[in-house]
Amino acid sequence: MRQVRLRLIHDGVQPGTPLAEPLRFGLQDVKGNVHPGLEAPGAPRAFDFVLKVTGEATPVFRGAFAQGTPKERFVYLSWKRVGEHAHPWGWRIKMPLGGITWEMIAAAEPPGMCLAADVVGRRPHAREAVRWEVTAR
């Protein structure tokens, strides 16, 4: 089974009218935990993670952050309410993985490389594809 390193870049700004309650922002895993990513002064937050990849004609992503059906995998950036709530998510934004090809995965496999997407400004119900690019980490 192959693996691919990915990075999402986001500034943490809520994607709509800001909710006036404590929220934890980060990359959501399949258990509903939110991982805060890497912060650097004056820069957007970076979320580095690894997914396993299987499949034949098209990649099928698996792992702690791969959400959705095998044919339509995505990852979530989420703003989760602090404490126990019937509806824990203030905001969630889907980042589809469907645009990632085997050629992109191969290009991102060497040490120090990854697939990255700058998703600052992406809206919760965006229909456009995420633009993944091979880049150095």
C-alpha positions in Angstrom: 0.0 0.0 0.0 1.3 3.4 -0.9 1.2 6.6 1.2 1.0 10.2 0.2 1.9 13.3 2.3 -0.6 16.2 2.1 -0.7 19.7 3.4 -3.7 22.1 3.7 -3.1 25.8 4.3 -5.9 27.9 5.9 -6.0 31.1 7.9 -8.6 29.8 10.4 -11.1 32.5 9.6 -14.6 31.2 10.0 -16.2 30.7 6.6 -19.4 32.7 7.3 -20.8 35.0 10.0 -18.4 34.3 12.9 -20.0 32.3 15.7 -19.6 34.0 19.1 -18.7 30.9 21.1 -15.5 29.0 21.8 -14.5 26.8 18.8 -11.5 24.6 18.1 -10.3 24.9 14.6 -8.4 22.1 12.8 -8.2 19.1 10.6 -10.9 16.6 11.6 -10.2 12.9 11.9 -12.8 10.1 11.4 -13.4 9.9 15.1 -14.4 13.6 15.3 -11.2 14.9 16.9 -9.8 18.2 15.7 -6.0 18.5 15.1 -4.8 22.1 15.3 -2.0 22.0 12.7 1.2 24.1 12.7 1.0 27.8 13.5 3.7 30.3 12.5 3.5 34.1 13.4 2.0 36.0 10.5 1.3 33.0 8.4 -1.8 30.8 7.7 -2.0 27.5 9.6 -0.5 24.3 7.9 -2.1 20.9 8.4 0.3 18.1 7.4 -1.0 14.6 7.3 -0.5 11.2 5.6 -3.1 9.1 3.8 -2.7 5.5 2.5 -3.6 5.0 -1.1 -5.0 1.9 -2.9 -7.0 1.4 -6.0 -6.3 0.8 -9.7 -7.5 3.3 -12.3 -8.1 6.0 -9.7 -6.6 6.4 -6.2 -8.7 5.4 -3.2 -7.6 7.2 0.0 -7.6 5.6 3.5 -6.6 6.6 6.9 -7.4 8.7 10.0 -8.5 11.8 8.0 -10.1 10.2 4.9 -13.9 10.9 5.1 -16.7 9.8 2.7 -17.2 6.9 0.4 -14.3 5.3 -1.4 -15.3 6.9 -4.7 -15.7 10.4 -3.2 -13.1 10.8 -0.4 -12.5 14.2 1.2 -10.9 15.7 4.3 -12.6 18.2 6.6 -11.3 21.4 8.1 -13.6 22.0 11.1 -14.6 24.5 13.7 -15.8 22.3 16.6 -17.7 23.7 19.6 -16.0 23.4 22.9 -17.8 21.1 25.4 -20.6 18.6 24.8 -23.2 19.7 22.2 -26.0 17.9 20.2 -24.5 19.6 17.1 -20.8 19.9 17.7 -19.8 21.5 14.4 -19.9 25.3 14.1 -18.4 25.0 10.6 -17.0 22.3 8.4 -15.4 22.6 5.0 -14.9 19.6 2.6 -11.7 19.3 0.8 -12.2 16.8 -2.0 -9.4 14.4 -2.9 -10.9 13.4 -6.2 -8.6 15.6 -8.3 -5.4 13.8 -7.1 -4.0 11.5 -9.7 -1.5 8.6 -9.6 1.0 10.9 -11.4 0.6 13.5 -8.7 1.1 10.9 -5.9 4.2 9.6 -7.6 5.6 13.1 -7.9 4.9 13.7 -4.1 6.5 10.5 -2.9 10.2 11.5 -2.7 11.3 12.7 0.7 10.6 16.3 1.4 7.7 16.5 -1.1 3.9 16.6 -0.6 0.6 17.5 -2.2 -0.5 20.9 -1.0 -3.6 23.1 -1.3 -4.1 26.7 -0.2 -7.8 26.7 0.8 -8.0 30.1 2.4 -11.4 31.5 1.7 -13.0 28.2 0.7 -16.7 28.1 1.6 -18.5 25.2 3.4 -20.6 24.1 0.4 -18.1 24.9 -2.3 -18.5 22.7 -5.4 -15.2 23.6 -7.2 -12.4 21.2 -7.0 -9.5 21.8 -4.6 -6.3 22.7 -6.5 -3.7 20.2 -5.2 -0.1 20.9 -6.2 3.1 18.9 -5.8 5.5 21.0 -3.6 8.3 20.8 -1.1 7.3 20.6 2.5 
